[in-house]
Amino acid sequence: MIQSPDDPIAALATPAASSALAVIRVSGTGVLGLLAGIVRGAAVADMQGHTIHLCTFHDGPEDVDEVLLAVYRAPRSYTGEESAEIFCHGSLPVITRLLSLLTRAGFRPAGPGEFTQRAFLNGRMDLTRAEAVNEIVRARTDRARGLALQRLSGAVEARVRSARDALIDLRASLEAAIDYPEDGIADDSIDEPLRLALSVLEGLAGTYRQGRLYQEGMSVAITGGTNAGKSSLFNALLRQDRAIVSEIHGTTRDWLEGTASIEGIPVRLIDTAGLRASADLLEEEAMRRTRQVMDSADAVVYVVDGSKGLGAYDRTVIDGWHGPAPLLRAWNKTDLPAALPAPAGFVPVSAATGSGVERIEHAVAEAALGGAPRDAAEPLIDSERQRDLLLRALSALRRFGEARQAGVTPDLLAVDVADALDALGEITGAVTSAEILERMFSRFCVGK
């Protein structure tokens, strides 16, 4: 929470760990004057914006560190305020000492996301771009990074503004009808902007599921009979030998997990114990845990030994699957001379050689996305806040359409349009509250 909108703040912008370099950010009114009191031999207050200077920070007579100081003058800075970035040596004693020195010089510690919040308040970005800043930091795959960067460039804002402009035209037509009721309303002055707004908002809201998936990821359980090659497939998908592979049946007794990127989706892969009829109590417990993992996974890959074919237990599991997640079928060991042709509905694969692994990955991605990935040029949202506001705007426009069909007067129709415009204003931040901002920026890192 911002205690004052422009008081001097400071925060470490890099991890609090030993490294070659660390970056400390400062921003607010008069920050260069405050820095002048703790920088030796440099006229900080007179430095030009967008310049870098070699300086020495001192604590009284003692030098603390030699740093590079990047200076930014308002309004041409990230926050829109007078700002600076201190590139210091990355040892923890140096970082701790400099932060302490800044506090004593008049800076207070910045709150989570406070630099970005000030950038929004000072008109440097709208809320969709501000959220994208945090999404880039949190991105776990290159695809997620690219989508967040697309949002940071203003792709979502542009779509929302196009819908908003259409609704402003619609509202203008309604207001004209209110002022001059004898003239009536031309259908095309309502139909066209309404169609445009609905198309944009429905399309954007429909991207939430895929956008969230690229940011949050999914879990995939790899299961099947004993010695079907589950652990080999697990290793092949991870691109590393993580699980022990053995010809001995029942090698895996407890589940093992690892993380991979599958077509840009962060995936938690879970290698499970083999399924088969057994009277062994330990093996039965392992299979009970396997079923638990299958029931909680976002997708299940059932592996069959293609050199032996479908067994009775395999058929029981596959035919009886009623779990919430899609069940994908892998026909493994296709490299062996005894391998049988893969039945319909099975993906042929050789986990040992890697052949067909990319087809398993594609099947997992399509099952997760509910089809093929969207066009890379189309922006996706992953913000639940944005999704809810888009749905609110759509709900208002559908009420408008129903009321219009029922012959409701223009002054009452304008209420639904105003509600939709308010929802779009909340998406970009044109309409917002301190409570909403505090909740949103509290999820950011300190220093961002």
RAZI-V106383 format. One record per backbone hydrogen bond with DSSP energy under -0.5 kcal/mol. CO is the residue of the C=O (numbers start at 1). NH is the residue of the N-H. Records with the same first field share a line. If there is no record, write none. Layout:
CO: NH, NH
This chain:
4: 7
6: 29
8: 108
9: 27
10: 110
11: 25
15: 17
19: 90
20: 90
22: 88
23: 13, 14
24: 86
25: 11
26: 84
27: 9
28: 31
30: 34
31: 35
32: 36
33: 37
34: 37
35: 38, 39
38: 58
39: 42
40: 56
42: 44
43: 46
44: 47
48: 51
51: 71
53: 55, 69
55: 67
56: 40
57: 64, 65
58: 60
59: 62
62: 59
65: 57, 67
67: 55
68: 70, 87
69: 53, 71
70: 85
71: 50, 51
72: 83
73: 76
75: 77
82: 28
83: 72
84: 26
85: 70, 87
86: 24, 88
87: 68
88: 22
90: 19
91: 95
92: 96
93: 97
94: 98
95: 99
96: 100
97: 101
98: 102
99: 103
100: 104
101: 105
102: 106, 107
103: 106
108: 10
111: 114, 447
113: 117
114: 118
115: 119
116: 120
117: 121
118: 122
119: 124, 125
120: 123
126: 130
127: 131
128: 132
129: 133
130: 134
131: 135
132: 136
133: 137
134: 138
135: 139
136: 139
141: 145
142: 146
143: 147
144: 148
145: 149
146: 150
147: 151
148: 152
149: 153
150: 155
151: 154
154: 158
155: 159
156: 160
157: 161
158: 162
159: 163
160: 164
161: 165
162: 166
163: 167
164: 168
165: 169
166: 170
167: 171
168: 172
169: 173
170: 174
171: 175
172: 176
173: 177
174: 178
175: 179
176: 180
180: 183, 184
181: 184
186: 189
187: 190, 191
188: 192
190: 194
191: 195
192: 196
193: 197
194: 198
195: 199
196: 200
197: 201
198: 202
199: 203
200: 204
201: 205
202: 206
204: 207
205: 208
207: 211
208: 212
209: 213
210: 214
211: 215
212: 216, 217
213: 217
218: 268
219: 298, 299
220: 270
221: 223, 301
222: 272
223: 303
224: 275
225: 228
229: 233
230: 234
231: 235
232: 236
233: 237
234: 238
235: 239, 240
240: 242
248: 251
251: 253
252: 274
256: 271
258: 269
260: 262, 267
261: 263
262: 265
265: 262
266: 218
267: 260, 269
268: 220
269: 258
270: 222, 272
271: 256
275: 226
280: 284
281: 285
282: 286
283: 287
284: 288
285: 289
286: 290
287: 291
288: 292
289: 293
290: 294
291: 295
292: 296
293: 297
298: 326
299: 221
300: 302, 328
301: 223, 303
302: 330
303: 225
304: 306, 332
305: 308, 309
306: 340
311: 315
312: 316
313: 317
314: 318
315: 319
316: 320
318: 321
326: 300, 328
328: 302, 330
329: 347
330: 304, 332
331: 349
332: 306
333: 336
336: 339
343: 346
345: 329
346: 348
347: 331
349: 334
350: 354, 355
354: 357
355: 350
356: 359, 360
357: 361
358: 362
359: 363
360: 364
361: 365
362: 366
363: 367
364: 368
365: 369
366: 370, 371
375: 378
382: 384
383: 387
384: 388
385: 389
386: 390
387: 391
388: 392
389: 393
390: 394
391: 395
392: 396
393: 397
394: 398
395: 399
396: 400
397: 401
398: 402
399: 403
400: 404
401: 405
402: 406
403: 408
404: 407
409: 412, 413
410: 414
412: 415, 416
413: 416, 417
414: 418
415: 419
416: 420
417: 421
418: 422
419: 423
420: 424
421: 425
422: 426
423: 427
424: 428
425: 429, 430, 431
428: 127
433: 437
434: 438
435: 439
436: 440
437: 441
438: 442
440: 443
441: 444
445: 113, 448
